[in-house]
Amino acid sequence: MILDYIALAILVFVILVFVYGLIAIHDIPYEIAKSRNHPHQDAIMAAGWVSLFTLHAIWPFLWIWAMAYRPDRGWGTDHAKLEARVADLEKQLVARRSSVE
């Protein structure tokens, strides 16, 4: 009889560890987003819970989404350089149009 209770306790323990581990693993993208001060933290967290119901199909994409943003460079684009280049190209275009006319 005592072995039945020990087996039941071990079974409950294993189930609890499995459930907690599953939740902890699916919170990894959210923790990454939180540490990087990602602007979409809440969406990443909600999508992590949704990935439990989609058999983890979207979980790798959540990881990529969380890693794509860095506070020091944002999404990895430098708008100031691009805007300066566009302004320079517009000046060149105006100069060529005025020389043709």
Contacts in CASP RR format, 6 or more apart in sequence:
PFRMAT RR
TARGET T0000
AUTHOR 0000-0000-0000
METHOD contacts of the structure
MODEL  1
MILDYIALAILVFVILVFVYGLIAIHDIPYEIAKSRNHPHQDAIMAAGWV
SLFTLHAIWPFLWIWAMAYRPDRGWGTDHAKLEARVADLEKQLVARRSSV
E
22 52 0 8 1.000
26 48 0 8 1.000
26 49 0 8 1.000
26 51 0 8 1.000
26 52 0 8 1.000
26 56 0 8 1.000
26 59 0 8 1.000
27 45 0 8 1.000
27 48 0 8 1.000
28 63 0 8 1.000
29 44 0 8 1.000
29 47 0 8 1.000
29 48 0 8 1.000
29 59 0 8 1.000
29 62 0 8 1.000
29 63 0 8 1.000
29 65 0 8 1.000
29 66 0 8 1.000
30 41 0 8 1.000
30 44 0 8 1.000
30 45 0 8 1.000
30 48 0 8 1.000
30 66 0 8 1.000
32 38 0 8 1.000
32 63 0 8 1.000
32 66 0 8 1.000
32 67 0 8 1.000
33 40 0 8 1.000
33 41 0 8 1.000
33 44 0 8 1.000
33 45 0 8 1.000
33 65 0 8 1.000
33 66 0 8 1.000
33 69 0 8 1.000
34 41 0 8 1.000
36 66 0 8 1.000
36 67 0 8 1.000
36 69 0 8 1.000
36 70 0 8 1.000
36 71 0 8 1.000
37 71 0 8 1.000
38 44 0 8 1.000
38 66 0 8 1.000
38 69 0 8 1.000
39 69 0 8 1.000
40 65 0 8 1.000
40 69 0 8 1.000
44 62 0 8 1.000
44 65 0 8 1.000
44 66 0 8 1.000
47 58 0 8 1.000
47 62 0 8 1.000
47 65 0 8 1.000
48 58 0 8 1.000
48 59 0 8 1.000
48 62 0 8 1.000
50 58 0 8 1.000
51 57 0 8 1.000
51 58 0 8 1.000
51 59 0 8 1.000
51 62 0 8 1.000
68 75 0 8 1.000
69 75 0 8 1.000
70 76 0 8 1.000
END
